[in-house]
Amino acid sequence: MPSLSVLDGWWIEGCIEGVTGWAIGDSATAHNSSDATSLYEKLEQVVLPLYYYAAREQWIAVMKGAICKNASFFNSHRMMRRYVTEAYLH
């Protein structure tokens, strides 16, 4: 499923704008008011028109991008491998 979130945590690595989802604001600033404005603008101008009014193929392409790029990389197997190698074997 495509994500719409602020750029922190895994989303910094996983966000490819318009391919795997969309970023709210930018990673340089973390202000609630500007993030809220960015969220509403992104929803109104990009996400909702794509979901409701664009060709179905465009929305499906974003969903496939999220599954193809993020689900195959950001998963519990990767998390456990990194946790073991960085916490226990390091």
C-alpha positions in Angstrom: 0.0 0.0 0.0 1.3 3.5 -0.8 2.4 5.6 2.2 1.8 9.2 2.9 3.9 10.3 5.8 6.6 12.7 7.2 10.2 11.8 6.2 11.4 10.0 9.3 12.3 6.4 10.2 12.1 3.9 7.3 10.2 6.3 5.1 13.4 8.4 4.6 14.8 5.4 2.7 11.5 4.1 1.3 10.0 7.2 -0.1 10.2 7.6 -3.9 7.7 10.4 -4.5 4.8 9.3 -6.7 6.2 5.7 -7.0 6.0 4.2 -3.5 3.9 7.0 -2.0 4.3 10.6 -1.0 6.2 12.7 1.6 4.7 15.2 3.9 6.9 18.3 4.3 10.6 17.8 4.1 13.1 16.1 6.4 14.9 19.3 7.2 12.0 20.8 9.2 9.6 19.2 11.6 6.9 21.8 12.4 3.4 20.7 13.1 1.8 23.6 11.3 3.8 23.3 8.1 3.5 19.5 8.1 -0.3 19.9 8.5 -0.4 22.3 5.6 1.8 20.0 3.5 -0.5 17.0 4.3 -3.7 18.8 3.2 -2.1 20.2 0.1 -0.7 16.8 -0.9 -4.0 15.1 -0.2 -6.0 17.7 -2.1 -3.7 18.1 -5.1 -2.1 14.7 -5.6 -3.3 11.7 -3.7 -7.1 12.1 -3.8 -7.3 13.2 -7.4 -5.1 10.2 -8.3 -7.3 7.8 -6.3 -10.7 9.2 -7.4 -10.2 10.9 -10.8 -7.2 9.5 -12.5 -7.1 6.4 -14.6 -7.2 3.3 -12.5 -3.9 2.2 -14.0 -2.0 5.2 -12.4 -3.2 4.3 -8.9 -2.4 0.6 -9.5 1.1 1.6 -10.7 1.7 3.4 -7.4 0.4 0.4 -5.5 2.7 -1.9 -7.4 5.6 0.4 -6.9 5.1 0.4 -3.2 4.8 -3.4 -3.1 7.7 -4.0 -5.5 10.1 -1.6 -4.0 9.2 -1.3 -0.3 7.5 -4.6 0.7 10.3 -6.6 -0.7 12.9 -4.6 1.2 11.3 -3.2 4.4 10.1 -6.4 6.1 10.5 -8.3 9.4 13.2 -10.6 7.9 15.4 -7.6 7.1 14.7 -6.0 10.5 15.7 -9.2 12.4 18.8 -9.7 10.3 19.9 -6.1 11.0 19.0 -6.3 14.7 21.0 -9.5 15.2 24.1 -8.4 13.2 24.1 -4.9 14.7 23.1 -5.6 18.2 24.4 -9.0 19.0 27.3 -9.8 16.6 28.7 -6.3 16.4 
